[in-house]
């Protein structure tokens, strides 16, 4: 289980992790949907995830 308790992606479960995905970040501070501070390369990375 990737998103279950103790799984490698558990911190993403139930959260809008758009910024974290764009930045390829596992940091708690990036687990937000606020993408207003992202640069063009990060926005392109986020588009690739979509």
C-alpha positions in Angstrom: 0.0 0.0 0.0 1.7 3.1 -1.2 -0.8 5.6 0.4 -1.7 3.6 3.5 -0.3 4.1 7.0 3.5 3.6 6.9 3.5 3.6 3.1 6.1 5.7 1.1 3.4 8.1 -0.1 1.2 8.2 3.0 1.9 11.9 3.5 0.1 12.7 0.3 -3.1 10.8 1.2 -6.2 13.1 1.5 -4.3 16.2 0.6 -3.9 18.5 -2.4 -0.3 17.9 -3.1 0.0 19.9 -6.3 3.0 22.0 -5.2 4.8 18.9 -3.8 4.3 17.1 -7.1 5.5 20.1 -9.1 8.6 20.4 -7.0 9.1 16.6 -6.6 9.1 17.3 -2.8 8.3 15.1 0.2 8.5 18.1 2.6 5.4 18.8 4.7 5.6 22.6 3.8 5.0 21.7 0.1 1.8 19.7 0.8 -0.6 22.4 -0.4 -2.6 23.3 -3.5 -1.1 26.8 -3.6 0.8 26.8 -6.9 1.0 30.6 -7.2 4.8 30.7 -6.3 5.9 28.0 -8.8 8.2 28.9 -11.7 7.7 27.9 -15.3 9.7 24.6 -15.0 7.7 23.6 -11.9 4.4 24.4 -13.6 5.5 22.3 -16.6 6.3 19.4 -14.3 2.9 19.7 -12.7 1.3 19.7 -16.2 3.2 16.4 -16.9 1.7 14.8 -13.8 -1.8 15.8 -15.0 
